[in-house]
Amino acid sequence: MNCELCQANLPESINHKGEKHNLFKIDKPDRPHIVLEGTSKEKGNCGMHLITLEGNEEVKMGRGHESDVRISDISVSRCHAMIKFRNGRFMLEDNNSKFGTLVKVNDEMQVGLA
């Protein structure tokens, strides 16, 4: 997380009088959720999205104004991809974008074709 004014990196916590204090506290949702983290190399142009979905909900990702998660990168289509929650699982569906959809995964995960 960066300061909006000077773009300096902000710490997640501080120590005051020997006690640790978290600056950013986000409670874990009580429903299915995923966290998307921006990886932009532009200074101050990254962030996180906490997405909660249930039932047949969907999240649109892309450059367009109608997107739920907007990604301002010329290689991203206006309606690039959808995140869906089906049968208790999250699904990422590319919307036939020109450059495809890449995902960086930090932990092992099962991948299948829809």
A tleap script that builds the chain and sets N, CA, C and O, in Angstrom:
source leaprc.protein.ff14SB
mol = sequence {
  NMET ASN CYS GLU LEU CYS GLN ALA ASN LEU
  PRO GLU SER ILE ASN HIE LYS GLY GLU LYS
  HIE ASN LEU PHE LYS ILE ASP LYS PRO ASP
  ARG PRO HIE ILE VAL LEU GLU GLY THR SER
  LYS GLU LYS GLY ASN CYS GLY MET HIE LEU
  ILE THR LEU GLU GLY ASN GLU GLU VAL LYS
  MET GLY ARG GLY HIE GLU SER ASP VAL ARG
  ILE SER ASP ILE SER VAL SER ARG CYS HIE
  ALA MET ILE LYS PHE ARG ASN GLY ARG PHE
  MET LEU GLU ASP ASN ASN SER LYS PHE GLY
  THR LEU VAL LYS VAL ASN ASP GLU MET GLN
  VAL GLY LEU CALA
}
set mol.1.N position { 0.856 -1.169 0.000 }
set mol.1.CA position { 0.000 0.000 0.000 }
set mol.1.C position { 0.903 1.235 0.000 }
set mol.1.O position { 1.891 1.293 0.733 }
set mol.2.N position { 0.550 2.223 -0.835 }
set mol.2.CA position { 1.363 3.425 -0.972 }
set mol.2.C position { 0.600 4.657 -0.514 }
set mol.2.O position { -0.628 4.708 -0.589 }
set mol.3.N position { 1.341 5.644 -0.040 }
set mol.3.CA position { 0.770 6.944 0.317 }
set mol.3.C position { 0.269 7.606 -0.960 }
set mol.3.O position { 0.976 7.617 -1.968 }
set mol.4.N position { -0.949 8.162 -0.930 }
set mol.4.CA position { -1.511 8.810 -2.111 }
set mol.4.C position { -0.758 10.086 -2.485 }
set mol.4.O position { -0.754 10.475 -3.653 }
set mol.5.N position { -0.124 10.741 -1.519 }
set mol.5.CA position { 0.562 11.997 -1.795 }
set mol.5.C position { 1.990 11.806 -2.272 }
set mol.5.O position { 2.369 12.313 -3.328 }
set mol.6.N position { 2.793 11.067 -1.490 }
set mol.6.CA position { 4.223 10.952 -1.822 }
set mol.6.C position { 4.589 9.617 -2.459 }
set mol.6.O position { 5.732 9.439 -2.879 }
set mol.7.N position { 3.656 8.677 -2.542 }
set mol.7.CA position { 3.854 7.359 -3.135 }
set mol.7.C position { 4.819 6.462 -2.360 }
set mol.7.O position { 5.257 5.434 -2.877 }
set mol.8.N position { 5.159 6.845 -1.110 }
set mol.8.CA position { 6.041 6.006 -0.292 }
set mol.8.C position { 5.281 4.758 0.161 }
set mol.8.O position { 4.072 4.807 0.388 }
set mol.9.N position { 5.999 3.644 0.291 }
set mol.9.CA position { 5.391 2.420 0.795 }
set mol.9.C position { 4.977 2.604 2.250 }
set mol.9.O position { 5.747 3.116 3.062 }
set mol.10.N position { 3.761 2.187 2.573 }
set mol.10.CA position { 3.274 2.261 3.943 }
set mol.10.C position { 3.453 0.902 4.609 }
set mol.10.O position { 3.239 -0.126 3.966 }
set mol.11.N position { 3.840 0.874 5.883 }
set mol.11.CA position { 3.982 -0.405 6.582 }
set mol.11.C position { 2.603 -0.983 6.915 }
set mol.11.O position { 1.620 -0.250 7.022 }
set mol.12.N position { 2.546 -2.308 7.076 }
set mol.12.CA position { 1.294 -2.948 7.451 }
set mol.12.C position { 0.969 -2.720 8.921 }
set mol.12.O position { -0.196 -2.743 9.321 }
set mol.13.N position { 2.010 -2.501 9.722 }
set mol.13.CA position { 1.798 -2.283 11.157 }
set mol.13.C position { 2.883 -1.352 11.696 }
set mol.13.O position { 3.912 -1.134 11.056 }
set mol.14.N position { 2.628 -0.810 12.883 }
set mol.14.CA position { 3.614 0.020 13.575 }
set mol.14.C position { 3.714 -0.450 15.022 }
set mol.14.O position { 2.787 -1.058 15.558 }
set mol.15.N position { 4.844 -0.162 15.637 }
set mol.15.CA position { 5.029 -0.448 17.055 }
set mol.15.C position { 4.976 0.869 17.817 }
set mol.15.O position { 5.669 1.826 17.474 }
set mol.16.N position { 4.148 0.904 18.851 }
set mol.16.CA position { 4.017 2.087 19.692 }
set mol.16.C position { 4.020 1.642 21.143 }
set mol.16.O position { 3.151 0.888 21.579 }
set mol.17.N position { 5.009 2.120 21.883 }
set mol.17.CA position { 5.164 1.762 23.294 }
set mol.17.C position { 5.175 0.253 23.495 }
set mol.17.O position { 4.560 -0.275 24.421 }
set mol.18.N position { 5.898 -0.434 22.592 }
set mol.18.CA position { 6.072 -1.877 22.714 }
set mol.18.C position { 4.891 -2.706 22.239 }
set mol.18.O position { 4.921 -3.931 22.355 }
set mol.19.N position { 3.849 -2.071 21.705 }
set mol.19.CA position { 2.682 -2.808 21.213 }
set mol.19.C position { 2.574 -2.671 19.689 }
set mol.19.O position { 2.771 -1.596 19.124 }
set mol.20.N position { 2.257 -3.786 19.057 }
set mol.20.CA position { 2.095 -3.783 17.609 }
set mol.20.C position { 0.663 -3.375 17.273 }
set mol.20.O position { -0.294 -3.898 17.844 }
set mol.21.N position { 0.529 -2.423 16.331 }
set mol.21.CA position { -0.780 -1.958 15.883 }
set mol.21.C position { -0.870 -2.115 14.370 }
set mol.21.O position { -0.053 -1.561 13.635 }
set mol.22.N position { -1.870 -2.877 13.902 }
set mol.22.CA position { -2.086 -3.049 12.465 }
set mol.22.C position { -2.714 -1.788 11.896 }
set mol.22.O position { -3.676 -1.264 12.458 }
set mol.23.N position { -2.180 -1.299 10.791 }
set mol.23.CA position { -2.737 -0.122 10.142 }
set mol.23.C position { -3.909 -0.483 9.238 }
set mol.23.O position { -4.820 0.322 9.043 }
set mol.24.N position { -3.883 -1.692 8.688 }
set mol.24.CA position { -4.930 -2.139 7.774 }
set mol.24.C position { -5.515 -3.432 8.306 }
set mol.24.O position { -4.862 -4.475 8.271 }
set mol.25.N position { -6.730 -3.370 8.795 }
set mol.25.CA position { -7.381 -4.578 9.299 }
set mol.25.C position { -8.577 -4.879 8.405 }
set mol.25.O position { -9.507 -4.081 8.296 }
set mol.26.N position { -8.534 -6.032 7.778 }
set mol.26.CA position { -9.642 -6.480 6.951 }
set mol.26.C position { -10.118 -7.806 7.527 }
set mol.26.O position { -9.383 -8.793 7.540 }
set mol.27.N position { -11.347 -7.813 7.999 }
set mol.27.CA position { -11.898 -9.034 8.561 }
set mol.27.C position { -12.150 -10.054 7.455 }
set mol.27.O position { -12.580 -9.706 6.355 }
set mol.28.N position { -11.876 -11.310 7.765 }
set mol.28.CA position { -12.105 -12.384 6.806 }
set mol.28.C position { -13.611 -12.540 6.610 }
set mol.28.O position { -14.341 -12.727 7.583 }
set mol.29.N position { -14.084 -12.466 5.369 }
set mol.29.CA position { -15.522 -12.607 5.122 }
set mol.29.C position { -16.026 -13.990 5.531 }
set mol.29.O position { -15.275 -14.965 5.518 }
set mol.30.N position { -17.299 -14.061 5.892 }
set mol.30.CA position { -17.884 -15.341 6.298 }
set mol.30.C position { -18.535 -16.061 5.110 }
set mol.30.O position { -19.318 -16.992 5.296 }
set mol.31.N position { -18.210 -15.629 3.905 }
set mol.31.CA position { -18.717 -16.275 2.696 }
set mol.31.C position { -17.548 -16.488 1.740 }
set mol.31.O position { -16.476 -15.923 1.957 }
set mol.32.N position { -17.722 -17.282 0.694 }
set mol.32.CA position { -16.612 -17.559 -0.235 }
set mol.32.C position { -16.003 -16.263 -0.785 }
set mol.32.O position { -16.718 -15.338 -1.169 }
set mol.33.N position { -14.665 -16.219 -0.813 }
set mol.33.CA position { -13.986 -15.005 -1.253 }
set mol.33.C position { -12.617 -15.325 -1.855 }
set mol.33.O position { -12.037 -16.382 -1.602 }
set mol.34.N position { -12.120 -14.386 -2.657 }
set mol.34.CA position { -10.764 -14.440 -3.172 }
set mol.34.C position { -10.186 -13.025 -3.082 }
set mol.34.O position { -10.923 -12.042 -3.001 }
set mol.35.N position { -8.869 -12.944 -3.097 }
set mol.35.CA position { -8.189 -11.653 -3.071 }
set mol.35.C position { -7.365 -11.531 -4.347 }
set mol.35.O position { -6.553 -12.401 -4.665 }
set mol.36.N position { -7.588 -10.434 -5.073 }
set mol.36.CA position { -6.802 -10.141 -6.269 }
set mol.36.C position { -5.821 -9.031 -5.921 }
set mol.36.O position { -6.209 -8.012 -5.351 }
set mol.37.N position { -4.566 -9.225 -6.258 }
set mol.37.CA position { -3.543 -8.225 -5.967 }
set mol.37.C position { -2.969 -7.706 -7.269 }
set mol.37.O position { -2.532 -8.482 -8.119 }
set mol.38.N position { -2.971 -6.386 -7.424 }
set mol.38.CA position { -2.397 -5.763 -8.609 }
set mol.38.C position { -0.887 -5.909 -8.601 }
set mol.38.O position { -0.259 -5.854 -7.544 }
set mol.39.N position { -0.299 -6.095 -9.785 }
set mol.39.CA position { 1.151 -6.263 -9.877 }
set mol.39.C position { 1.765 -5.241 -10.813 }
set mol.39.O position { 2.823 -5.488 -11.392 }
set mol.40.N position { 1.116 -4.097 -10.969 }
set mol.40.CA position { 1.602 -3.066 -11.881 }
set mol.40.C position { 2.985 -2.587 -11.466 }
set mol.40.O position { 3.277 -2.449 -10.278 }
set mol.41.N position { 3.826 -2.337 -12.454 }
set mol.41.CA position { 5.165 -1.830 -12.165 }
set mol.41.C position { 5.166 -0.315 -12.027 }
set mol.41.O position { 6.165 0.270 -11.609 }
set mol.42.N position { 4.041 0.332 -12.381 }
set mol.42.CA position { 3.941 1.773 -12.222 }
set mol.42.C position { 3.811 2.109 -10.741 }
set mol.42.O position { 3.015 1.505 -10.022 }
set mol.43.N position { 4.598 3.076 -10.300 }
set mol.43.CA position { 4.592 3.453 -8.899 }
set mol.43.C position { 3.215 3.985 -8.500 }
set mol.43.O position { 2.671 4.879 -9.149 }
set mol.44.N position { 2.660 3.421 -7.420 }
set mol.44.CA position { 1.383 3.881 -6.904 }
set mol.44.C position { 0.178 3.352 -7.660 }
set mol.44.O position { -0.946 3.778 -7.393 }
set mol.45.N position { 0.382 2.432 -8.601 }
set mol.45.CA position { -0.728 1.941 -9.401 }
set mol.45.C position { -0.970 0.462 -9.127 }
set mol.45.O position { -1.083 -0.334 -10.058 }
set mol.46.N position { -1.047 0.099 -7.867 }
set mol.46.CA position { -1.366 -1.278 -7.530 }
set mol.46.C position { -2.339 -1.257 -6.359 }
set mol.46.O position { -2.506 -0.231 -5.701 }
set mol.47.N position { -2.964 -2.363 -6.108 }
set mol.47.CA position { -3.930 -2.426 -5.024 }
set mol.47.C position { -4.436 -3.839 -4.885 }
set mol.47.O position { -3.957 -4.759 -5.549 }
set mol.48.N position { -5.416 -4.001 -4.010 }
set mol.48.CA position { -6.014 -5.310 -3.767 }
set mol.48.C position { -7.522 -5.197 -3.899 }
set mol.48.O position { -8.117 -4.163 -3.597 }
set mol.49.N position { -8.117 -6.274 -4.351 }
set mol.49.CA position { -9.562 -6.378 -4.442 }
set mol.49.C position { -9.981 -7.605 -3.652 }
set mol.49.O position { -9.497 -8.706 -3.915 }
set mol.50.N position { -10.866 -7.431 -2.695 }
set mol.50.CA position { -11.455 -8.540 -1.951 }
set mol.50.C position { -12.808 -8.804 -2.596 }
set mol.50.O position { -13.698 -7.954 -2.556 }
set mol.51.N position { -12.960 -9.981 -3.187 }
set mol.51.CA position { -14.171 -10.315 -3.923 }
set mol.51.C position { -14.892 -11.441 -3.209 }
set mol.51.O position { -14.322 -12.503 -2.959 }
set mol.52.N position { -16.157 -11.196 -2.882 }
set mol.52.CA position { -16.995 -12.226 -2.279 }
set mol.52.C position { -18.121 -12.547 -3.246 }
set mol.52.O position { -18.775 -11.649 -3.777 }
set mol.53.N position { -18.338 -13.824 -3.468 }
set mol.53.CA position { -19.381 -14.265 -4.388 }
set mol.53.C position { -20.143 -15.436 -3.779 }
set mol.53.O position { -19.581 -16.245 -3.041 }
set mol.54.N position { -21.414 -15.510 -4.096 }
set mol.54.CA position { -22.237 -16.650 -3.709 }
set mol.54.C position { -23.201 -16.937 -4.849 }
set mol.54.O position { -23.425 -16.090 -5.714 }
set mol.55.N position { -23.762 -18.122 -4.845 }
set mol.55.CA position { -24.757 -18.441 -5.856 }
set mol.55.C position { -24.198 -18.334 -7.253 }
set mol.55.O position { -23.125 -18.867 -7.539 }
set mol.56.N position { -24.914 -17.649 -8.129 }
set mol.56.CA position { -24.502 -17.510 -9.520 }
set mol.56.C position { -23.977 -16.114 -9.819 }
set mol.56.O position { -24.127 -15.628 -10.941 }
set mol.57.N position { -23.362 -15.460 -8.838 }
set mol.57.CA position { -22.831 -14.116 -9.044 }
set mol.57.C position { -21.598 -14.160 -9.939 }
set mol.57.O position { -20.916 -15.180 -10.034 }
set mol.58.N position { -21.324 -13.024 -10.597 }
set mol.58.CA position { -20.163 -12.895 -11.474 }
set mol.58.C position { -19.526 -11.524 -11.268 }
set mol.58.O position { -20.195 -10.568 -10.876 }
set mol.59.N position { -18.230 -11.443 -11.538 }
set mol.59.CA position { -17.495 -10.181 -11.484 }
set mol.59.C position { -16.830 -9.973 -12.835 }
set mol.59.O position { -16.100 -10.841 -13.312 }
set mol.60.N position { -17.083 -8.815 -13.457 }
set mol.60.CA position { -16.468 -8.479 -14.742 }
set mol.60.C position { -15.139 -7.786 -14.497 }
set mol.60.O position { -15.041 -6.901 -13.647 }
set mol.61.N position { -14.101 -8.195 -15.253 }
set mol.61.CA position { -12.793 -7.562 -15.160 }
set mol.61.C position { -12.392 -7.049 -16.528 }
set mol.61.O position { -12.564 -7.738 -17.533 }
set mol.62.N position { -11.849 -5.819 -16.566 }
set mol.62.CA position { -11.386 -5.275 -17.832 }
set mol.62.C position { -11.122 -3.789 -17.743 }
set mol.62.O position { -11.153 -3.205 -16.660 }
set mol.63.N position { -10.858 -3.170 -18.906 }
set mol.63.CA position { -10.572 -1.737 -18.990 }
set mol.63.C position { -11.836 -0.894 -19.018 }
set mol.63.O position { -11.796 0.288 -18.677 }
set mol.64.N position { -12.956 -1.483 -19.419 }
set mol.64.CA position { -14.194 -0.737 -19.639 }
set mol.64.C position { -14.816 -0.188 -18.372 }
set mol.64.O position { -14.592 -0.700 -17.275 }
set mol.65.N position { -15.607 0.871 -18.544 }
set mol.65.CA position { -16.266 1.521 -17.415 }
set mol.65.C position { -17.314 0.618 -16.761 }
set mol.65.O position { -17.658 0.824 -15.597 }
set mol.66.N position { -17.816 -0.362 -17.477 }
set mol.66.CA position { -18.827 -1.256 -16.919 }
set mol.66.C position { -18.219 -2.400 -16.106 }
set mol.66.O position { -18.948 -3.203 -15.524 }
set mol.67.N position { -16.892 -2.476 -16.063 }
set mol.67.CA position { -16.201 -3.543 -15.321 }
set mol.67.C position { -16.317 -3.326 -13.822 }
set mol.67.O position { -16.275 -2.194 -13.341 }
set mol.68.N position { -16.464 -4.426 -13.086 }
set mol.68.CA position { -16.479 -4.368 -11.619 }
set mol.68.C position { -15.066 -4.162 -11.083 }
set mol.68.O position { -14.873 -3.433 -10.110 }
set mol.69.N position { -14.074 -4.800 -11.712 }
set mol.69.CA position { -12.662 -4.616 -11.389 }
set mol.69.C position { -12.015 -4.004 -12.621 }
set mol.69.O position { -11.852 -4.673 -13.641 }
set mol.70.N position { -11.645 -2.724 -12.526 }
set mol.70.CA position { -11.060 -2.018 -13.672 }
set mol.70.C position { -9.550 -2.156 -13.665 }
set mol.70.O position { -8.893 -1.954 -12.643 }
set mol.71.N position { -9.012 -2.504 -14.825 }
set mol.71.CA position { -7.572 -2.691 -14.998 }
set mol.71.C position { -7.135 -1.758 -16.121 }
set mol.71.O position { -7.466 -1.975 -17.286 }
set mol.72.N position { -6.389 -0.722 -15.759 }
set mol.72.CA position { -5.990 0.266 -16.762 }
set mol.72.C position { -4.645 -0.116 -17.375 }
set mol.72.O position { -3.596 0.401 -16.993 }
set mol.73.N position { -4.708 -1.022 -18.322 }
set mol.73.CA position { -3.532 -1.491 -19.045 }
set mol.73.C position { -3.965 -1.714 -20.489 }
set mol.73.O position { -4.984 -2.361 -20.732 }
set mol.74.N position { -3.216 -1.196 -21.439 }
set mol.74.CA position { -3.594 -1.263 -22.844 }
set mol.74.C position { -3.714 -2.703 -23.344 }
set mol.74.O position { -4.425 -2.946 -24.319 }
set mol.75.N position { -3.039 -3.663 -22.705 }
set mol.75.CA position { -3.120 -5.062 -23.140 }
set mol.75.C position { -4.372 -5.758 -22.617 }
set mol.75.O position { -4.626 -6.913 -22.960 }
set mol.76.N position { -5.153 -5.072 -21.795 }
set mol.76.CA position { -6.378 -5.641 -21.233 }
set mol.76.C position { -7.571 -5.160 -22.060 }
set mol.76.O position { -7.693 -3.969 -22.348 }
set mol.77.N position { -8.438 -6.079 -22.435 }
set mol.77.CA position { -9.631 -5.745 -23.211 }
set mol.77.C position { -10.646 -5.005 -22.335 }
set mol.77.O position { -10.565 -5.034 -21.107 }
set mol.78.N position { -11.599 -4.345 -22.989 }
set mol.78.CA position { -12.633 -3.631 -22.226 }
set mol.78.C position { -13.430 -4.584 -21.348 }
set mol.78.O position { -13.719 -4.267 -20.195 }
set mol.79.N position { -13.782 -5.731 -21.872 }
set mol.79.CA position { -14.431 -6.789 -21.082 }
set mol.79.C position { -13.550 -8.021 -21.213 }
set mol.79.O position { -13.819 -8.894 -22.038 }
set mol.80.N position { -12.508 -8.095 -20.409 }
set mol.80.CA position { -11.426 -9.063 -20.576 }
set mol.80.C position { -11.784 -10.464 -20.071 }
set mol.80.O position { -11.596 -11.454 -20.778 }
set mol.81.N position { -12.303 -10.538 -18.837 }
set mol.81.CA position { -12.548 -11.843 -18.226 }
set mol.81.C position { -13.630 -11.728 -17.157 }
set mol.81.O position { -13.993 -10.631 -16.732 }
set mol.82.N position { -14.133 -12.876 -16.737 }
set mol.82.CA position { -15.155 -12.942 -15.697 }
set mol.82.C position { -14.675 -13.890 -14.595 }
set mol.82.O position { -14.049 -14.916 -14.863 }
set mol.83.N position { -14.981 -13.523 -13.363 }
set mol.83.CA position { -14.794 -14.443 -12.238 }
set mol.83.C position { -16.185 -14.892 -11.843 }
set mol.83.O position { -17.070 -14.072 -11.595 }
set mol.84.N position { -16.372 -16.200 -11.786 }
set mol.84.CA position { -17.680 -16.767 -11.456 }
set mol.84.C position { -17.532 -17.713 -10.272 }
set mol.84.O position { -16.451 -18.243 -10.019 }
set mol.85.N position { -18.618 -17.917 -9.558 }
set mol.85.CA position { -18.641 -18.870 -8.451 }
set mol.85.C position { -19.714 -19.902 -8.782 }
set mol.85.O position { -20.906 -19.592 -8.763 }
set mol.86.N position { -19.291 -21.131 -9.083 }
set mol.86.CA position { -20.205 -22.192 -9.475 }
set mol.86.C position { -19.884 -23.463 -8.695 }
set mol.86.O position { -18.720 -23.845 -8.573 }
set mol.87.N position { -20.903 -24.107 -8.177 }
set mol.87.CA position { -20.751 -25.387 -7.462 }
set mol.87.C position { -19.677 -25.319 -6.378 }
set mol.87.O position { -18.902 -26.260 -6.204 }
set mol.88.N position { -19.635 -24.199 -5.649 }
set mol.88.CA position { -18.698 -24.062 -4.541 }
set mol.88.C position { -17.265 -23.769 -4.952 }
set mol.88.O position { -16.357 -23.887 -4.129 }
set mol.89.N position { -17.038 -23.387 -6.217 }
set mol.89.CA position { -15.678 -23.119 -6.700 }
set mol.89.C position { -15.640 -21.830 -7.504 }
set mol.89.O position { -16.606 -21.471 -8.177 }
set mol.90.N position { -14.506 -21.139 -7.423 }
set mol.90.CA position { -14.288 -19.958 -8.235 }
set mol.90.C position { -13.782 -20.384 -9.608 }
set mol.90.O position { -12.984 -21.314 -9.733 }
set mol.91.N position { -14.263 -19.686 -10.634 }
set mol.91.CA position { -13.831 -19.962 -12.004 }
set mol.91.C position { -13.422 -18.643 -12.649 }
set mol.91.O position { -14.093 -17.627 -12.472 }
set mol.92.N position { -12.338 -18.659 -13.385 }
set mol.92.CA position { -11.895 -17.508 -14.164 }
set mol.92.C position { -12.119 -17.847 -15.630 }
set mol.92.O position { -11.599 -18.843 -16.135 }
set mol.93.N position { -12.899 -17.011 -16.309 }
set mol.93.CA position { -13.239 -17.273 -17.701 }
set mol.93.C position { -12.781 -16.109 -18.570 }
set mol.93.O position { -13.263 -14.986 -18.427 }
set mol.94.N position { -11.844 -16.389 -19.473 }
set mol.94.CA position { -11.375 -15.378 -20.417 }
set mol.94.C position { -12.487 -15.109 -21.424 }
set mol.94.O position { -13.167 -16.038 -21.860 }
set mol.95.N position { -12.674 -13.864 -21.791 }
set mol.95.CA position { -13.745 -13.464 -22.702 }
set mol.95.C position { -13.210 -13.303 -24.131 }
set mol.95.O position { -13.472 -12.298 -24.793 }
set mol.96.N position { -12.453 -14.314 -24.598 }
set mol.96.CA position { -11.841 -14.292 -25.929 }
set mol.96.C position { -10.994 -13.036 -26.143 }
set mol.96.O position { -11.015 -12.433 -27.216 }
set mol.97.N position { -10.251 -12.655 -25.106 }
set mol.97.CA position { -9.404 -11.462 -25.190 }
set mol.97.C position { -8.230 -11.716 -26.139 }
set mol.97.O position { -7.824 -12.859 -26.349 }
set mol.98.N position { -7.705 -10.658 -26.695 }
set mol.98.CA position { -6.635 -10.758 -27.691 }
set mol.98.C position { -5.374 -11.411 -27.126 }
set mol.98.O position { -4.759 -12.241 -27.796 }
set mol.99.N position { -4.980 -11.046 -25.895 }
set mol.99.CA position { -3.736 -11.544 -25.313 }
set mol.99.C position { -3.946 -12.650 -24.282 }
set mol.99.O position { -2.976 -13.122 -23.687 }
set mol.100.N position { -5.183 -13.072 -24.058 }
set mol.100.CA position { -5.453 -14.120 -23.083 }
set mol.100.C position { -5.371 -13.597 -21.655 }
set mol.100.O position { -5.164 -12.406 -21.425 }
set mol.101.N position { -5.536 -14.505 -20.707 }
set mol.101.CA position { -5.533 -14.147 -19.288 }
set mol.101.C position { -4.462 -14.955 -18.572 }
set mol.101.O position { -4.448 -16.184 -18.648 }
set mol.102.N position { -3.573 -14.271 -17.885 }
set mol.102.CA position { -2.511 -14.920 -17.117 }
set mol.102.C position { -2.826 -14.812 -15.634 }
set mol.102.O position { -3.361 -13.803 -15.177 }
set mol.103.N position { -2.490 -15.862 -14.880 }
set mol.103.CA position { -2.752 -15.889 -13.451 }
set mol.103.C position { -1.485 -16.305 -12.731 }
set mol.103.O position { -0.878 -17.321 -13.070 }
set mol.104.N position { -1.084 -15.530 -11.744 }
set mol.104.CA position { 0.047 -15.908 -10.891 }
set mol.104.C position { -0.537 -16.553 -9.642 }
set mol.104.O position { -1.308 -15.924 -8.917 }
set mol.105.N position { -0.173 -17.797 -9.391 }
set mol.105.CA position { -0.712 -18.551 -8.266 }
set mol.105.C position { 0.400 -18.770 -7.256 }
set mol.105.O position { 1.484 -19.237 -7.606 }
set mol.106.N position { 0.130 -18.432 -6.001 }
set mol.106.CA position { 1.139 -18.581 -4.952 }
set mol.106.C position { 1.126 -19.959 -4.302 }
set mol.106.O position { 2.153 -20.408 -3.793 }
set mol.107.N position { -0.007 -20.629 -4.311 }
set mol.107.CA position { -0.130 -21.952 -3.716 }
set mol.107.C position { -0.580 -22.951 -4.780 }
set mol.107.O position { -1.034 -22.561 -5.856 }
set mol.108.N position { -0.452 -24.229 -4.474 }
set mol.108.CA position { -0.931 -25.239 -5.402 }
set mol.108.C position { -2.438 -25.111 -5.563 }
set mol.108.O position { -3.158 -24.788 -4.618 }
set mol.109.N position { -2.902 -25.373 -6.794 }
set mol.109.CA position { -4.338 -25.370 -7.014 }
set mol.109.C position { -4.671 -26.299 -8.163 }
set mol.109.O position { -3.857 -26.518 -9.060 }
set mol.110.N position { -5.880 -26.845 -8.123 }
set mol.110.CA position { -6.350 -27.725 -9.179 }
set mol.110.C position { -6.879 -26.872 -10.325 }
set mol.110.O position { -7.642 -25.934 -10.094 }
set mol.111.N position { -6.490 -27.180 -11.536 }
set mol.111.CA position { -6.904 -26.431 -12.712 }
set mol.111.C position { -7.656 -27.381 -13.639 }
set mol.111.O position { -7.216 -28.506 -13.878 }
set mol.112.N position { -8.775 -26.928 -14.151 }
set mol.112.CA position { -9.564 -27.741 -15.081 }
set mol.112.C position { -10.163 -26.874 -16.162 }
set mol.112.O position { -10.231 -25.653 -16.019 }
set mol.113.N position { -10.592 -27.487 -17.229 }
set mol.113.CA position { -11.236 -26.753 -18.322 }
set mol.113.C position { -12.738 -26.837 -18.144 }
set mol.113.O position { -13.277 -27.873 -17.755 }
set mol.114.N position { -13.415 -25.714 -18.440 }
set mol.114.CA position { -14.880 -25.689 -18.311 }
set mol.114.C position { -15.524 -26.211 -19.562 }
set mol.114.O position { -16.751 -26.269 -19.648 }
savepdb mol mol.pdb
quit
